[in-house]
Amino acid sequence: MPIINKTGEVRELRAEDLKMFKSAQKVLPLSLQKKLGLISPQKVPK
C-alpha cells in the first residue's frame, strides 16, 4: 500500500511500514553520520 495517495496525502504509518525501514548507519554516508553524532570520534587509549 503506497504511503502517498493520488491527491498527495500521506497516510498514517503502520508497524508493517516501520519494519521495512533501514537504520541510519546502513543508508547515510559516514561523513553525515559523524556530523549527526551517530559515530563518536575514537578515544586515544591510555
N, CA, C and O atoms as a printed pandas DataFrame, in Angstrom:
     atom_number atom_name residue_name chain_id  residue_number  x_coord  y_coord  z_coord
0              1         N          MET        A               1    0.845   -1.171    0.000
1              2        CA          MET        A               1    0.000    0.000    0.000
2              3         C          MET        A               1    0.899    1.247    0.000
3              4         O          MET        A               1    1.744    1.387    0.884
4              5         N          PRO        A               2    0.736    2.139   -0.959
5              6        CA          PRO        A               2    1.571    3.331   -1.027
6              7         C          PRO        A               2    1.377    4.244    0.189
7              8         O          PRO        A               2    0.299    4.288    0.781
8              9         N          ILE        A               3    2.427    4.962    0.545
9             10        CA          ILE        A               3    2.356    5.883    1.678
10            11         C          ILE        A               3    1.651    7.167    1.274
11            12         O          ILE        A               3    0.982    7.795    2.095
12            13         N          ILE        A               4    1.799    7.568   -0.005
13            14        CA          ILE        A               4    1.173    8.795   -0.500
14            15         C          ILE        A               4    0.094    8.407   -1.513
15            16         O          ILE        A               4    0.342    7.619   -2.425
16            17         N          ASN        A               5   -1.124    8.977   -1.339
17            18        CA          ASN        A               5   -2.211    8.647   -2.263
18            19         C          ASN        A               5   -2.186    9.566   -3.489
19            20         O          ASN        A               5   -1.285   10.395   -3.621
20            21         N          LYS        A               6   -3.158    9.427   -4.376
21            22        CA          LYS        A               6   -3.190   10.180   -5.635
22            23         C          LYS        A               6   -3.311   11.687   -5.425
23            24         O          LYS        A               6   -2.858   12.463   -6.265
24            25         N          THR        A               7   -3.910   12.105   -4.324
25            26        CA          THR        A               7   -4.064   13.538   -4.057
26            27         C          THR        A               7   -2.878   14.117   -3.291
27            28         O          THR        A               7   -2.857   15.312   -2.995
28            29         N          GLY        A               8   -1.884   13.276   -2.967
29            30        CA          GLY        A               8   -0.685   13.745   -2.285
30            31         C          GLY        A               8   -0.750   13.688   -0.774
31            32         O          GLY        A               8    0.161   14.164   -0.097
32            33         N          GLU        A               9   -1.812   13.112   -0.234
33            34        CA          GLU        A               9   -1.917   12.991    1.213
34            35         C          GLU        A               9   -1.120   11.781    1.697
35            36         O          GLU        A               9   -1.088   10.732    1.054
36            37         N          VAL        A              10   -0.489   11.960    2.836
37            38        CA          VAL        A              10    0.308   10.890    3.424
38            39         C          VAL        A              10   -0.534   10.166    4.453
39            40         O          VAL        A              10   -1.144   10.789    5.322
40            41         N          ARG        A              11   -0.565    8.837    4.350
41            42        CA          ARG        A              11   -1.344    8.054    5.310
42            43         C          ARG        A              11   -0.525    7.802    6.562
43            44         O          ARG        A              11    0.689    8.003    6.570
44            45         N          GLU        A              12   -1.179    7.368    7.603
45            46        CA          GLU        A              12   -0.525    7.043    8.858
46            47         C          GLU        A              12    0.352    5.810    8.669
47            48         O          GLU        A              12   -0.056    4.845    8.024
48            49         N          LEU        A              13    1.551    5.845    9.231
49            50        CA          LEU        A              13    2.451    4.699    9.126
50            51         C          LEU        A              13    2.008    3.596   10.072
51            52         O          LEU        A              13    1.543    3.852   11.183
52            53         N          ARG        A              14    2.160    2.381    9.613
53            54        CA          ARG        A              14    1.791    1.207   10.411
54            55         C          ARG        A              14    3.051    0.451   10.809
55            56         O          ARG        A              14    4.143    0.750   10.327
56            57         N          ALA        A              15    2.893   -0.520   11.683
57            58        CA          ALA        A              15    4.020   -1.332   12.149
58            59         C          ALA        A              15    4.688   -2.038   10.977
59            60         O          ALA        A              15    5.908   -2.200   10.977
60            61         N          GLU        A              16    3.920   -2.460    9.982
61            62        CA          GLU        A              16    4.477   -3.140    8.809
62            63         C          GLU        A              16    5.393   -2.196    8.025
63            64         O          GLU        A              16    6.406   -2.622    7.469
64            65         N          ASP        A              17    5.030   -0.915    7.986
65            66        CA          ASP        A              17    5.859    0.068    7.296
66            67         C          ASP        A              17    7.194    0.242    8.021
67            68         O          ASP        A              17    8.250    0.295    7.390
68            69         N          LEU        A              18    7.136    0.328    9.335
69            70        CA          LEU        A              18    8.345    0.544   10.129
70            71         C          LEU        A              18    9.313   -0.624   10.019
71            72         O          LEU        A              18   10.525   -0.431   10.117
72            73         N          LYS        A              19    8.805   -1.822    9.819
73            74        CA          LYS        A              19    9.664   -2.998    9.682
74            75         C          LYS        A              19   10.526   -2.915    8.421
75            76         O          LYS        A              19   11.589   -3.533    8.356
76            77         N          MET        A              20   10.077   -2.158    7.425
77            78        CA          MET        A              20   10.820   -2.029    6.174
78            79         C          MET        A              20   11.888   -0.939    6.243
79            80         O          MET        A              20   12.736   -0.860    5.355
80            81         N          PHE        A              21   11.865   -0.102    7.273
81            82        CA          PHE        A              21   12.843    0.976    7.414
82            83         C          PHE        A              21   14.236    0.395    7.634
83            84         O          PHE        A              21   14.380   -0.677    8.221
84            85         N          LYS        A              22   15.248    1.096    7.168
85            86        CA          LYS        A              22   16.637    0.701    7.390
86            87         C          LYS        A              22   17.246    1.670    8.397
87            88         O          LYS        A              22   16.801    2.811    8.518
88            89         N          SER        A              23   18.253    1.216    9.108
89            90        CA          SER        A              23   18.899    2.073   10.108
90            91         C          SER        A              23   19.722    3.153    9.410
91            92         O          SER        A              23   20.168    2.980    8.276
92            93         N          ALA        A              24   19.911    4.257   10.104
93            94        CA          ALA        A              24   20.685    5.371    9.552
94            95         C          ALA        A              24   22.115    4.931    9.232
95            96         O          ALA        A              24   22.692    5.390    8.246
96            97         N          GLN        A              25   22.688    4.057   10.043
97            98        CA          GLN        A              25   24.049    3.590    9.821
98            99         C          GLN        A              25   24.184    2.832    8.503
99           100         O          GLN        A              25   25.270    2.790    7.924
100          101         N          LYS        A              26   23.101    2.237    8.027
101          102        CA          LYS        A              26   23.164    1.477    6.776
102          103         C          LYS        A              26   22.960    2.348    5.539
103          104         O          LYS        A              26   23.392    1.971    4.449
104          105         N          VAL        A              27   22.316    3.495    5.683
105          106        CA          VAL        A              27   21.967    4.273    4.492
106          107         C          VAL        A              27   22.659    5.628    4.374
107          108         O          VAL        A              27   22.750    6.170    3.273
108          109         N          LEU        A              28   23.145    6.183    5.472
109          110        CA          LEU        A              28   23.767    7.505    5.418
110          111         C          LEU        A              28   25.268    7.390    5.197
111          112         O          LEU        A              28   25.899    6.454    5.687
112          113         N          PRO        A              29   25.846    8.344    4.457
113          114        CA          PRO        A              29   27.302    8.347    4.297
114          115         C          PRO        A              29   27.997    8.568    5.641
115          116         O          PRO        A              29   27.447    9.199    6.543
116          117         N          LEU        A              30   29.195    8.045    5.752
117          118        CA          LEU        A              30   29.949    8.120    7.002
118          119         C          LEU        A              30   30.129    9.565    7.465
119          120         O          LEU        A              30   30.030    9.846    8.660
120          121         N          SER        A              31   30.392   10.485    6.533
121          122        CA          SER        A              31   30.608   11.888    6.912
122          123         C          SER        A              31   29.356   12.488    7.559
123          124         O          SER        A              31   29.470   13.259    8.511
124          125         N          LEU        A              32   28.178   12.150    7.062
125          126        CA          LEU        A              32   26.935   12.666    7.638
126          127         C          LEU        A              32   26.652   12.018    8.986
127          128         O          LEU        A              32   26.138   12.675    9.891
128          129         N          GLN        A              33   26.980   10.747    9.130
129          130        CA          GLN        A              33   26.796   10.075   10.417
130          131         C          GLN        A              33   27.636   10.755   11.498
131          132         O          GLN        A              33   27.188   10.910   12.634
132          133         N          LYS        A              34   28.855   11.160   11.139
133          134        CA          LYS        A              34   29.717   11.835   12.103
134          135         C          LYS        A              34   29.136   13.190   12.479
135          136         O          LYS        A              34   29.144   13.560   13.653
136          137         N          LYS        A              35   28.630   13.941   11.493
137          138        CA          LYS        A              35   28.062   15.261   11.765
138          139         C          LYS        A              35   26.819   15.168   12.640
139          140         O          LYS        A              35   26.564   16.050   13.460
140          141         N          LEU        A              36   26.046   14.099   12.468
141          142        CA          LEU        A              36   24.824   13.916   13.255
142          143         C          LEU        A              36   25.106   13.314   14.633
143          144         O          LEU        A              36   24.205   13.219   15.466
144          145         N          GLY        A              37   26.342   12.913   14.870
145          146        CA          GLY        A              37   26.708   12.335   16.159
146          147         C          GLY        A              37   26.358   10.874   16.278
147          148         O          GLY        A              37   26.301   10.345   17.388
148          149         N          LEU        A              38   26.120   10.198   15.155
149          150        CA          LEU        A              38   25.816    8.775   15.205
150          151         C          LEU        A              38   27.077    7.955   15.424
151          152         O          LEU        A              38   27.024    6.820   15.897
152          153         N          ILE        A              39   28.220    8.555   15.071
153          154        CA          ILE        A              39   29.520    7.920   15.284
154          155         C          ILE        A              39   30.356    8.901   16.082
155          156         O          ILE        A              39   30.573   10.035   15.656
156          157         N          SER        A              40   30.817    8.468   17.224
157          158        CA          SER        A              40   31.656    9.353   18.031
158          159         C          SER        A              40   33.119    9.140   17.653
159          160         O          SER        A              40   33.500    8.046   17.235
160          161         N          PRO        A              41   33.931   10.172   17.796
161          162        CA          PRO        A              41   35.356   10.019   17.477
162          163         C          PRO        A              41   36.010    8.998   18.407
163          164         O          PRO        A              41   35.615    8.839   19.563
164          165         N          GLN        A              42   37.005    8.321   17.879
165          166        CA          GLN        A              42   37.703    7.319   18.690
166          167         C          GLN        A              42   38.527    8.019   19.758
167          168         O          GLN        A              42   39.096    9.085   19.528
168          169         N          LYS        A              43   38.577    7.405   20.915
169          170        CA          LYS        A              43   39.358    7.958   22.008
170          171         C          LYS        A              43   40.743    7.332   21.995
171          172         O          LYS        A              43   40.907    6.170   21.625
172          173         N          VAL        A              44   41.733    8.109   22.399
173          174        CA          VAL        A              44   43.112    7.635   22.449
174          175         C          VAL        A              44   43.250    6.724   23.669
175          176         O          VAL        A              44   42.879    7.105   24.779
176          177         N          PRO        A              45   43.789    5.513   23.456
177          178        CA          PRO        A              45   43.980    4.619   24.614
178          179         C          PRO        A              45   44.971    5.206   25.623
179          180         O          PRO        A              45   45.917    5.895   25.243
180          181         N          LYS        A              46   44.747    4.928   26.898
181          182        CA          LYS        A              46   45.626    5.447   27.950
182          183         C          LYS        A              46   46.678    4.446   28.312
183          184         O          LYS        A              46   47.509    4.710   29.181
